[in-house]
């Protein structure tokens, strides 16, 4: 019986070899459609699996580490962000077109060979401090000048005050960003002061502090925060401290991903530093903003993809 089976296998293999030499290769016309159906089934499976993980988390039905690993496995099995909605490397030296960025506060410029830059000097460095004796002499001279001008029939001179230095710089680009997105950027930090925020906002970008949306913040010294700003206030959803600060004037890679189920992860130079799930915003976002709170930063490249 075994011998008969071996003979049958050899005959089938021989017939297969003859068929390969006789017939030409054939492409299935339904292959593309079958692939699309398979992708749809996979996406549906991942969505259902994430929903089950959500229920298990709420009910505390399993070990949290196991549930986190299960969610990571599900979300790692596909990449929903398949449509690029914004991409800018600032190579043309002009941030006002293709795509269009609008400065809301402070100053931004393109540093040739580097990228989009914003630098704010600390308040103590905006003006040179004068010795007390020099200040007194200047005040006396100013008073004498005003008295002399009035005696000669002139109008009193007004003292011109130096405008206060800006405390922040903000720039944004209006673009339709799906609720599930992937942001990839490269930036460098040049001083030990300030705070750099990358903002996904909804509605109009009217204020650097109150516009609603999610904010990914880097704080010199190695601090990283993921913040939600809503009508109810500001909430730090997750935070961590990097092993090494990034104030080395080198570019560092940032990956900020938001999955369809609301899970967000942040990686810096390939290492995950933040992870949180939040469904506070379910609608698409209306734009991306960069806010410099008192530091010196350069953004070399920025790309946003969304789930179609």
LUMLUMLO-748004 format. One line per 8 residues: for each residue x, y, z of N, C-alpha, C, O. Coordinates in steps of 0.2 Angstrom, whole numbers. Layout:
# LUMLUMLO-748004
X:Y:Z:X:Y:Z:X:Y:Z:X:Y:Z ~ ...
***
This chain:
# LUMLUMLO-748004
4:-6:0:0:0:0:4:6:0:3:11:-3 ~ 10:6:4:14:12:4:18:12:-3:19:18:-5 ~ 20:7:-6:23:7:-12:18:10:-18:21:14:-22 ~ 12:8:-17:7:11:-22:6:19:-21:6:23:-26 ~ 6:21:-15:6:28:-14:12:32:-16:11:37:-19 ~ 18:29:-15:24:33:-18:24:33:-25:26:38:-28 ~ 21:28:-29:21:28:-36:16:33:-38:17:37:-43 ~ 10:34:-35:5:39:-37:8:46:-36:7:50:-40
12:47:-31:15:54:-30:20:55:-35:20:61:-38 ~ 24:50:-37:29:51:-43:25:53:-49:28:57:-53 ~ 20:49:-51:16:51:-57:13:58:-57:14:61:-62 ~ 11:60:-51:8:67:-51:13:72:-52:12:77:-55 ~ 19:71:-49:25:76:-50:27:76:-57:28:81:-59 ~ 27:70:-60:29:70:-67:24:74:-71:26:78:-76 ~ 18:73:-70:12:76:-74:13:84:-73:12:87:-77 ~ 14:86:-67:15:93:-65:21:96:-69:20:101:-72
26:92:-69:32:95:-73:30:96:-80:32:101:-84 ~ 27:91:-83:25:91:-90:20:97:-91:21:101:-97 ~ 16:98:-87:11:104:-87:15:110:-87:13:115:-91 ~ 20:111:-83:24:117:-83:27:119:-89:28:124:-91 ~ 29:113:-93:33:114:-99:28:115:-105:30:118:-110 ~ 22:114:-104:17:114:-109:13:120:-109:12:124:-114 ~ 11:123:-103:6:128:-102:10:135:-100:15:134:-96 ~ 8:140:-102:11:147:-100:8:149:-94:3:147:-91
12:154:-90:9:156:-84:3:160:-85:2:163:-90 ~ -1:160:-80:-8:163:-80:-9:167:-74:-8:165:-68 ~ -11:174:-75:-13:178:-70:-20:179:-69:-24:180:-73 ~ -22:178:-63:-29:178:-61:-32:185:-61:-29:189:-57 ~ -37:186:-65:-39:193:-66:-43:195:-59:-44:201:-58 ~ -45:190:-55:-48:192:-49:-44:193:-43:-46:194:-37 ~ -37:193:-45:-32:193:-39:-32:200:-35:-32:200:-29 ~ -33:205:-39:-33:212:-36:-39:212:-31:-39:215:-26
-45:210:-34:-51:210:-30:-51:206:-24:-53:208:-19 ~ -48:200:-25:-47:195:-19:-42:199:-14:-44:198:-8 ~ -37:202:-16:-33:205:-11:-36:211:-7:-35:211:-1 ~ -41:215:-11:-44:220:-7:-49:217:-2:-50:220:3 ~ -52:212:-4:-57:208:0:-53:206:7:-56:206:12 ~ -47:203:5:-43:200:11:-41:206:16:-41:205:22 ~ -39:212:13:-37:218:17:-43:220:21:-42:222:27 ~ -49:220:18:-55:222:21:-57:218:27:-58:220:33
-56:211:26:-57:206:31:-52:207:37:-54:206:43 ~ -46:208:35:-41:209:40:-42:215:44:-41:215:51 ~ -44:221:41:-46:227:45:-51:226:49:-51:228:55 ~ -57:222:47:-62:221:51:-60:217:57:-63:218:63 ~ -56:212:56:-54:208:62:-50:212:67:-51:211:73 ~ -45:216:65:-41:220:69:-46:225:73:-45:226:79 ~ -51:228:70:-56:232:73:-60:228:79:-60:231:84 ~ -62:222:77:-66:218:82:-61:216:88:-63:216:94
-55:215:86:-50:213:91:-49:218:96:-48:217:102 ~ -48:224:93:-46:230:98:-53:232:102:-52:234:108 ~ -59:230:99:-65:232:103:-65:227:109:-67:228:115 ~ -63:220:108:-63:215:113:-58:217:119:-59:216:125 ~ -52:220:116:-47:222:121:-49:227:125:-48:228:131 ~ -53:232:122:-56:238:126:-60:235:132:-60:238:137 ~ -65:230:130:-69:228:135:-66:224:141:-67:225:146 ~ -60:220:139:-57:217:144:-53:222:148:-52:220:154
-51:227:145:-47:232:150:-52:235:155:-50:236:161 ~ -58:237:152:-63:240:157:-65:235:162:-66:237:168 ~ -66:229:160:-68:224:165:-62:221:169:-63:217:174 ~ -56:223:168:-50:220:171:-50:212:171:-49:209:176 ~ -52:210:165:-53:203:164:-46:199:162:-46:193:162 ~ -41:203:161:-34:199:160:-29:204:162:-30:210:164 ~ -23:201:162:-17:205:164:-16:211:160:-16:210:154 ~ -15:217:162:-14:223:158:-8:222:153:-9:225:148
-3:219:155:3:218:151:1:214:145:3:215:139 ~ -3:208:146:-5:204:141:-10:208:136:-9:207:130 ~ -14:212:139:-19:216:134:-15:221:130:-17:222:124 ~ -10:224:133:-6:229:129:-2:225:124:-2:228:118 ~ 1:219:125:4:216:120:-1:213:114:1:214:109 ~ -7:211:116:-12:209:112:-14:215:107:-14:214:101 ~ -14:221:110:-16:227:106:-11:229:101:-12:230:95 ~ -4:229:104:1:230:99:2:225:94:3:227:88
0:219:95:1:214:90:-5:215:84:-3:215:78 ~ -11:217:87:-16:219:82:-15:225:78:-15:225:72 ~ -12:230:81:-11:236:77:-5:236:73:-4:239:68 ~ 0:231:75:6:230:71:5:226:65:9:226:60 ~ -1:223:64:-2:218:59:-5:222:52:-5:219:47 ~ -6:229:53:-8:233:47:-6:240:48:-4:242:54 ~ -5:244:43:-4:251:43:-9:255:40:-10:255:34 ~ -14:257:44:-20:261:41:-18:268:38:-22:270:35
-12:271:40:-11:277:37:-8:277:30:-2:276:29 ~ -12:277:25:-10:275:18:-11:281:14:-9:281:8 ~ -12:287:16:-13:293:12:-9:299:15:-11:301:21 ~ -4:301:12:0:307:14:-4:313:13:-6:315:7 ~ -5:317:18:-9:323:18:-5:330:18:-7:335:16 ~ 1:329:21:6:335:21:13:332:21:14:328:25 ~ 17:335:17:24:333:17:28:340:16:27:343:11 ~ 33:341:20:37:347:19:44:346:22:45:344:28
49:347:18:56:347:20:59:354:20:65:354:21 ~ 55:359:18:58:366:18:64:367:14:68:371:15 ~ 64:363:8:70:364:4:70:370:-1:75:372:-3 ~ 64:372:-2:63:378:-7:65:385:-3:65:390:-7 ~ 65:384:3:67:391:7:61:395:8:61:401:11 ~ 55:393:6:49:397:7:43:392:10:41:387:7 ~ 41:394:16:36:390:19:29:393:18:24:390:21 ~ 28:398:14:22:401:13:18:398:7:12:400:6
21:393:3:17:390:-2:19:383:-2:25:381:-1 ~ 15:379:-4:16:371:-6:20:367:-1:26:366:-3 ~ 18:366:5:11:368:8:12:375:11:18:378:12 ~ 6:378:13:6:385:15:6:385:23:2:382:26 ~ 11:388:26:12:389:33:10:397:35:13:401:31 ~ 7:398:40:5:405:42:8:406:49:7:402:54 ~ 12:411:50:15:413:56:9:417:60:6:422:58 ~ 8:414:66:3:417:71:6:422:76:3:427:78
12:420:78:16:424:83:23:423:82:25:418:80 ~ 27:428:85:34:428:84:37:427:77:34:430:73 ~ 42:424:76:46:424:70:48:417:68:51:413:72 ~ 47:415:62:50:409:59:53:410:52:51:415:49 ~ 58:407:51:62:407:44:65:401:43:66:396:47 ~ 67:400:36:70:394:34:78:395:34:80:399:31 ~ 81:391:38:88:391:39:91:387:33:90:381:34 ~ 95:390:29:97:386:23:101:380:25:106:381:29
99:374:22:103:368:24:101:365:30:103:360:32 ~ 96:368:34:94:365:40:87:364:41:85:358:41 ~ 83:369:40:75:368:40:72:374:43:75:380:43 ~ 66:373:45:62:379:48:64:380:55:64:376:59 ~ 66:387:56:69:388:63:65:394:66:62:398:63 ~ 65:393:73:62:399:77:66:399:83:68:394:87 ~ 68:405:85:73:406:91:70:412:95:69:417:92 ~ 69:411:102:67:416:106:72:417:112:74:412:115
75:423:113:80:424:118:77:425:124:71:427:125 ~ 80:422:130:77:423:136:76:430:138:80:435:135 ~ 71:432:142:70:439:144:76:443:146:76:448:145 ~ 80:439:150:86:443:153:91:445:148:95:449:149 ~ 90:442:141:95:443:136:93:448:131:96:450:126 ~ 87:451:132:84:455:127:87:462:127:87:466:122 ~ 90:464:133:93:471:133:98:471:138:98:467:143 ~ 103:475:137:109:475:141:108:479:148:105:484:147
109:476:153:108:479:160:112:485:161:118:485:159 ~ 110:491:163:114:497:164:116:497:172:112:496:176 ~ 122:500:174:124:501:181:119:506:184:116:510:180 ~ 118:506:190:114:511:194:116:518:192:112:522:191 ~ 123:519:193:125:526:192:123:529:185:121:534:184 ~ 124:524:180:122:526:173:115:527:172:113:532:169 ~ 111:523:176:104:524:175:101:531:178:97:535:175 ~ 105:533:184:103:539:187:105:545:182:101:550:182
111:545:179:113:550:175:108:551:169:106:556:167 ~ 106:545:166:101:545:160:95:548:162:92:552:158 ~ 92:546:168:86:549:170:86:557:172:82:560:170 ~ 92:559:174:93:566:175:93:570:169:90:575:168 ~ 97:567:164:97:570:157:91:571:154:89:575:151 ~ 87:565:155:80:565:152:76:570:155:72:574:151 ~ 76:571:161:72:576:165:74:583:163:70:588:162 ~ 80:584:162:83:591:161:81:593:153:79:599:152
81:588:149:79:589:142:71:591:142:70:595:138 ~ 67:588:146:60:589:145:59:596:148:55:600:145 ~ 62:598:154:61:605:156:64:610:151:60:615:151 ~ 69:609:148:72:614:143:67:615:137:66:620:135 ~ 64:609:135:60:609:129:53:613:131:51:617:127 ~ 51:612:137:45:616:139:46:623:140:42:627:138 ~ 52:625:142:54:632:143:55:636:136:53:642:136 ~ 57:632:131:57:635:125:51:635:121:51:636:115
45:632:124:39:632:121:37:626:117:32:625:113 ~ 42:621:118:40:615:114:36:610:118:34:611:124 ~ 34:605:115:29:600:118:34:595:122:39:593:120 ~ 31:593:128:35:588:132:36:581:128:32:579:124 ~ 42:579:128:44:573:125:42:567:128:42:566:134 ~ 39:562:124:37:556:127:43:551:127:47:551:122 ~ 43:547:132:49:542:133:47:536:129:41:533:130 ~ 51:534:124:49:528:120:52:522:124:58:521:126
47:517:125:49:511:128:50:505:123:47:505:118 ~ 55:501:125:57:495:121:51:490:121:49:488:127 ~ 48:488:116:43:483:116:45:477:120:51:475:119 ~ 41:473:123:42:467:127:44:462:122:41:461:116 ~ 49:458:123:51:452:119:46:447:119:42:446:124 ~ 45:444:113:39:439:113:41:433:117:47:431:118 ~ 36:430:120:37:424:124:36:417:120:38:412:123 ~ 33:418:115:32:412:111:32:413:103:30:419:101
33:408:99:32:409:92:27:403:89:29:397:92 ~ 23:405:85:18:399:83:17:400:75:16:405:73 ~ 17:394:72:15:394:65:11:388:64:11:383:67 ~ 7:388:59:2:383:57:1:382:50:2:386:46 ~ -2:376:48:-4:374:41:-11:371:42:-12:366:45 ~ -16:374:38:-22:371:38:-23:365:33:-21:366:27 ~ -24:360:35:-24:354:31:-29:349:35:-29:348:41 ~ -33:345:31:-38:340:33:-34:334:35:-31:330:31
-34:332:42:-30:327:45:-35:322:48:-39:324:52 ~ -35:316:45:-40:311:48:-39:310:55:-33:311:58 ~ -44:307:59:-43:306:66:-38:301:68:-34:302:73 ~ -37:296:63:-31:291:64:-25:294:59:-26:294:53 ~ -20:296:62:-14:299:58:-7:296:61:-7:293:66 ~ -3:297:56:4:296:58:9:302:56:9:304:51 ~ 12:305:61:16:311:60:24:308:61:25:305:66 ~ 28:310:56:35:309:56:38:315:55:37:319:51
43:317:60:47:323:59:54:322:62:56:318:65 ~ 58:327:60:65:328:62:66:335:65:65:340:62 ~ 69:335:71:70:342:74:76:342:78:79:336:80 ~ 79:348:79:84:349:84:83:354:89:80:359:87 ~ 86:353:95:85:358:100:92:361:102:97:357:103 ~ 92:368:102:99:371:102:100:374:109:106:376:110 ~ 95:375:113:97:378:120:93:374:125:90:369:124 ~ 95:376:131:92:372:137:85:375:140:83:374:145
82:380:136:76:383:138:71:382:133:72:379:128 ~ 64:383:136:59:383:131:55:376:131:55:372:136 ~ 51:376:126:47:370:125:44:370:118:42:375:116 ~ 45:364:115:42:364:108:36:359:108:36:354:110 ~ 31:362:104:25:358:104:23:357:97:23:362:93 ~ 21:351:95:18:349:89:11:348:90:9:343:94 ~ 6:352:87:-1:352:89:-5:349:83:-5:352:77 ~ -10:345:84:-15:343:80:-21:346:83:-24:344:88
-24:351:79:-29:355:82:-36:354:78:-36:352:72 ~ -41:355:81:-48:355:78:-51:362:79:-49:366:83 ~ -55:364:74:-57:371:73:-52:376:70:-48:374:66 ~ -52:382:73:-47:387:71:-41:387:76:-42:387:82 ~ -35:388:73:-30:389:77:-29:397:79:-26:401:76 ~ -32:398:85:-33:405:87:-28:407:93:-27:413:94 ~ -26:402:97:-22:403:103:-17:398:103:-18:392:102 ~ -11:400:106:-6:395:107:-7:391:113:-4:385:113
-11:393:117:-12:389:123:-19:386:124:-20:381:128 ~ -24:388:120:-31:386:121:-34:382:115:-40:380:116 ~ -31:382:110:-34:379:104:-34:371:105:-30:368:108 ~ -40:368:104:-41:362:106:-38:357:102:-37:358:96 ~ -36:351:105:-33:346:101:-27:342:105:-27:343:111 ~ -23:338:102:-18:335:105:-11:338:104:-10:341:98 ~ -7:338:109:0:342:108:5:337:111:5:334:116 ~ 10:336:106:16:332:108:21:337:110:23:341:105
24:337:116:29:342:118:35:339:120:36:334:123 ~ 41:343:118:47:341:120:50:347:124:49:353:123 ~ 52:345:130:55:350:135:62:349:136:65:343:138 ~ 67:354:134:74:353:135:76:350:142:73:352:147 ~ 81:345:141:82:341:147:80:334:146:82:330:150 ~ 76:333:141:74:326:140:67:325:141:65:319:141 ~ 62:330:143:55:328:145:51:328:138:52:331:134 ~ 46:323:139:42:322:133:35:321:136:34:318:141
30:325:133:23:325:136:18:324:130:19:327:125 ~ 13:320:131:7:320:127:1:323:130:-1:321:135 ~ -2:329:127:-6:333:131:-13:334:127:-13:334:121 ~ -18:334:130:-25:335:127:-28:341:130:-28:343:136 ~ -29:346:125:-32:352:127:-39:352:124:-41:352:118 ~ -44:353:129:-51:353:127:-55:359:130:-52:363:134 ~ -61:359:129:-65:365:132:-65:364:140:-67:369:143 ~ -64:358:142:-64:357:149:-57:358:153:-57:358:159
-52:360:149:-45:361:151:-40:357:148:-41:354:143 ~ -34:357:151:-28:354:149:-26:348:153:-26:349:159 ~ -25:342:150:-23:336:153:-17:333:151:-16:332:144 ~ -12:332:155:-6:328:153:-8:321:153:-9:318:158 ~ -8:318:147:-11:311:147:-5:306:148:-6:300:151 ~ 1:307:146:7:303:147:13:307:147:13:312:143 ~ 18:305:151:24:309:151:30:304:153:29:299:156 ~ 36:306:150:42:302:152:48:307:151:48:312:148
54:304:153:60:308:153:65:303:149:66:297:151 ~ 68:306:144:73:302:140:79:301:144:81:305:148 ~ 83:296:142:89:294:145:94:299:144:98:301:148 ~ 94:303:138:99:308:136:95:314:134:91:313:129 ~ 96:320:136:93:326:133:95:327:125:100:324:123 ~ 91:330:122:92:331:115:96:337:113:96:339:107 ~ 98:341:118:102:347:116:109:346:113:114:349:116 ~ 109:343:108:116:342:105:117:345:98:121:343:94
112:349:96:111:352:89:111:347:84:113:349:78 ~ 109:341:85:108:336:80:101:335:79:97:336:83 ~ 99:332:73:92:330:72:90:324:75:94:319:74 ~ 84:324:77:81:318:80:75:316:77:71:321:76 ~ 73:310:76:67:307:73:61:307:78:62:304:83 ~ 56:309:76:50:308:80:44:305:76:43:306:70 ~ 41:300:79:35:296:76:30:296:81:30:294:87 ~ 24:300:79:18:300:83:13:297:79:11:299:74
10:292:82:5:288:78:-2:287:82:-2:286:88 ~ -7:288:79:-14:288:82:-18:283:78:-19:283:72 ~ -20:277:81:-23:272:78:-31:273:78:-33:277:82 ~ -34:269:74:-42:270:73:-45:269:80:-51:272:81 ~ -43:265:84:-46:264:91:-44:269:96:-46:269:102 ~ -40:274:94:-38:280:99:-32:279:102:-30:283:106 ~ -28:273:101:-22:272:104:-17:276:101:-16:277:95 ~ -13:280:105:-7:284:102:0:282:105:0:280:111
4:282:101:11:280:103:16:285:100:15:288:95 ~ 21:286:104:27:291:102:33:288:102:35:285:108 ~ 37:288:97:44:286:97:49:291:96:47:296:91 ~ 54:291:99:60:296:97:66:292:96:68:288:100 ~ 69:293:90:75:289:87:73:282:88:78:278:89 ~ 67:280:86:65:273:86:63:270:92:61:264:92 ~ 64:273:98:62:270:104:56:273:107:55:279:107 ~ 51:269:109:45:271:111:45:274:118:48:271:122
42:280:119:43:284:125:36:285:128:36:287:134 ~ 31:285:124:24:287:126:19:282:123:20:280:118 ~ 14:280:127:9:276:125:2:277:129:2:277:135 ~ -3:279:126:-9:281:129:-15:280:124:-14:281:118 ~ -21:278:127:-27:278:123:-32:283:125:-33:284:131 ~ -34:287:120:-39:292:122:-44:293:116:-42:293:110 ~ -50:294:117:-55:295:112:-59:301:113:-65:302:111 ~ -55:306:116:-58:313:117:-60:317:111:-64:321:111
-56:315:106:-58:318:99:-59:313:94:-55:309:93 ~ -65:313:91:-67:308:86:-67:311:79:-67:307:75 ~ -67:317:79:-68:320:72:-61:321:69:-56:321:73 ~ -61:323:62:-54:324:59:-51:331:62:-55:334:66 ~ -45:331:61:-41:338:64:-41:342:58:-41:340:52 ~ -41:349:59:-41:354:54:-34:357:53:-33:361:48 ~ -29:355:56:-22:357:54:-17:355:59:-18:352:64 ~ -11:357:57:-5:356:62:-1:362:63:-1:367:59
1:363:70:4:369:72:11:367:75:11:362:78 ~ 15:372:75:22:371:79:22:377:83:21:383:81 ~ 23:376:90:24:382:94:30:381:98:32:376:101 ~ 34:387:98:40:387:102:39:392:108:38:398:107 ~ 39:389:114:39:393:120:45:394:123:48:391:128 ~ 49:399:120:55:402:123:61:398:122:66:399:126 ~ 62:394:116:68:390:115:71:392:108:69:397:105 ~ 75:387:105:78:388:99:77:381:96:81:376:98
73:380:90:72:374:87:72:374:80:70:380:77 ~ 74:369:77:74:368:69:70:362:68:72:357:70 ~ 65:362:63:61:357:61:64:356:54:63:360:49 ~ 67:350:52:70:349:46:65:345:41:65:347:35 ~ 61:341:44:56:337:39:50:336:43:50:334:49 ~ 44:336:40:38:335:43:33:331:38:32:334:33 ~ 30:326:40:26:322:35:20:319:39:21:316:45 ~ 14:320:37:8:317:40:4:313:35:3:315:30
3:307:38:-2:302:34:-8:301:38:-8:301:44 ~ -13:299:34:-19:298:37:-23:291:35:-21:289:29 ~ -27:289:39:-31:283:37:-37:285:32:-41:289:34 ~ -37:282:26:-42:284:21:-48:281:23:-53:282:19
***
